[in-house]
Every structure is written in C-alpha cells, then in structure tokens.
Amino acid sequence: MRWRTYALIALVAVLALAGTAYVFRKPLILYFVASAGLTPVGPNREVVWEKGPDVAVKAVSERPPFHRP
C-alpha cells in the first residue's frame, strides 16, 4: 500500500511538471533555442579601412548591378 502512495505522489508531481511545461512551452522553447546557439564573442576591434579613390573608375551606367546573396 505504501508504494502506491509514493507512485501516486510521483505521478502527480510528473503531471504537474508536464502541465507547467505545457503552459510555458513558448518561452521554454525560445530560451533553449536561443541559448543553444550562443558562441563566445571576442572583444571589439577597430578596423582600419583603406581610403578609396576620390573619383570612381567606371561610370554608374558601366558598373554591374549590385545583388545581395
């Protein structure tokens, strides 16, 4: 009889946990998806760019169109 009491308590606890997880399923999914892809980011570094030409080499009509990949 005692094991039935423990089994019933365990079943109620599992059902309560499952019900809570179901109610908060969207925040839980977002949390686990967001935290799974985290990679450590290094410190910020300044990038020194070279200065381009003052005048374009080709006219706008002669350049190929710009396409984003």
PLY file of the C-alpha trace (Angstrom):
ply
format ascii 1.0
element vertex 69
property float x
property float y
property float z
element edge 68
property int vertex1
property int vertex2
end_header
0.00 0.00 0.00
2.85 2.35 0.76
4.38 2.05 -2.74
1.03 3.07 -4.26
1.13 6.27 -2.24
4.65 7.05 -3.45
3.70 6.16 -7.03
0.65 8.43 -6.85
2.72 11.29 -5.45
5.33 10.79 -8.19
2.60 10.69 -10.85
1.05 13.91 -9.56
4.46 15.59 -9.50
5.25 14.49 -13.07
1.82 15.64 -14.29
2.25 19.00 -12.53
5.68 19.45 -14.10
4.37 18.46 -17.53
1.41 20.81 -17.18
3.65 23.70 -16.19
5.98 22.99 -19.11
2.98 22.92 -21.45
1.69 26.26 -20.18
5.12 27.88 -20.60
6.09 26.00 -23.77
6.77 29.04 -25.97
9.12 30.80 -23.52
10.85 27.49 -22.80
11.36 26.74 -26.49
12.68 30.26 -27.14
15.03 30.03 -24.19
16.51 26.69 -25.23
16.81 27.66 -28.91
18.45 30.98 -28.07
20.87 29.52 -25.56
21.86 26.59 -27.78
23.43 28.79 -30.45
25.46 31.06 -28.20
29.11 31.30 -29.07
31.59 33.39 -27.12
32.36 36.70 -28.78
35.78 38.26 -28.59
36.50 41.87 -27.69
35.63 44.64 -30.11
38.43 45.56 -32.53
38.72 48.68 -34.62
39.07 48.09 -38.36
41.25 50.48 -40.33
39.94 50.69 -43.89
41.95 51.86 -46.86
40.74 55.06 -48.45
39.09 54.50 -51.81
39.58 56.65 -54.91
38.18 60.17 -54.94
36.66 59.63 -58.38
35.00 56.38 -59.46
36.94 54.30 -62.01
33.81 53.50 -64.05
30.64 55.47 -64.61
27.49 54.26 -62.87
26.00 53.05 -66.15
29.09 50.89 -66.86
29.13 49.12 -63.47
27.38 45.75 -62.96
24.24 45.81 -60.83
24.60 45.12 -57.13
22.97 41.86 -55.99
22.77 40.70 -52.42
23.42 36.98 -51.98
0 1
1 2
2 3
3 4
4 5
5 6
6 7
7 8
8 9
9 10
10 11
11 12
12 13
13 14
14 15
15 16
16 17
17 18
18 19
19 20
20 21
21 22
22 23
23 24
24 25
25 26
26 27
27 28
28 29
29 30
30 31
31 32
32 33
33 34
34 35
35 36
36 37
37 38
38 39
39 40
40 41
41 42
42 43
43 44
44 45
45 46
46 47
47 48
48 49
49 50
50 51
51 52
52 53
53 54
54 55
55 56
56 57
57 58
58 59
59 60
60 61
61 62
62 63
63 64
64 65
65 66
66 67
67 68
